[in-house]
Amino acid sequence: MKKNIYSILRGKFLVSDDSFKNWRMILFISILAIIMIASSHSADKKVHEIARLGNQAKELRSAFIDGRGRLMEMKKQSGVTKKMKEKGLRTSEVPPQKIKVKPQQN
């Protein structure tokens, strides 16, 4: 038992006559490990990108709601009246009149 552990620690299985099989297995496992690490890094990048895009979508949604609220405030008659007073205009006290156009007969 001790002899087997020492032979593994010294690496005799890598230099013996039938070591080609061992090297193939080690190479195969190494390639699989590299592929697994690359896949993990790729998945991490995608997770970070998804989180960044989610935060950006929340910010844009918030800006949209804020802009929509300001627009609704500006569209109110009181808001328009206040803006026009700043420019020296006032609302008309005479109601608008309807203009009727009669079709011309030829």
N, C-alpha and C positions, 0 to 999 in steps of 0.2 A: 504494500500500500504506500509506504514511504517512498519507495523507489519510483512508483508511478507519478507521484506528486512532484518529486525532484526532476523527473524527465520532462514533465510539462513546464515547470518553471524555467528550466534551462533551455527549452525550445528544441528538444531533440525531435519532436514530431514535425518540425519544419525543415530539418536537414536530413532526415532519414531517406531511404531509397524510395519509398512510396509517398513522399511528401507532396507530390504534384496534386493529389486529390485534396489534401489539406489546404494547399495554397488556393486552389480553385474555390473551395468553400469560404475561405477567409475573404477572398476578393469579392465573391458574390454577396456576402453579408456586409462588407464595407460599402459596396455600391448601393445596396438596399438602405443602409443607414444614411448615406448621402442624399438619396432621393427622399427619404422621410424628413430629413432636416430641411431640405429645400421646400418641400410641400408645406411644412409647418410655418416657415417664414412667409411663404406666399399667402397662406390663410391668415396669418397675423396682419399682413399688409392690407388685406381685404377687409378685415374687421375694423381696422383703424380708419380706412377710407369710408366705410359705411357709417361709422360714428361721426366722422367729420361732416359728411353729407347730411346726416340727420340733424346735426346742430345748425348747419347752414339753412336747411329747410325751415327749422323752427324760427330762426332769425328773420328769414324772408316772410314767413307767414305773419309774424308779429309786425313787421314793417308794413305789410299790406293792410292789416287790420287798423293800424294807427293811421295810415293814409286814408283809408275809407272813412274813418271817423272824422278826420279833419275835413274831408270833402263834404260829408253830410252836414257838418256845421257851417261850412261856407255856402252851401246851397240853400240854407234856410233864409227866409225873407229878412229876418232880423239881422243876419250876418251880412247879407247883400246891402241892406240899408246902412249899416254901420260903415262898410267899406266906401259906399258912395258919399256919405257925409264927410269922410276924410278927404275926398276928392272935390268937394264943393257941390255935389249934386244932392237933390232931395227927391222924395217920392211925390208923384203927382196927386193932387187932391181931387182932380177932375177925373171921373172914370173914363176909360177908353170908349170910343164910339165905333160902332160897326159900320164899315164902308160897304155899300152894296153897288156892284157894277152890273149894269144892264147890258145884255148882249146886243151888239149892233145888228140891225137888219139890213141886208143888202138888196 
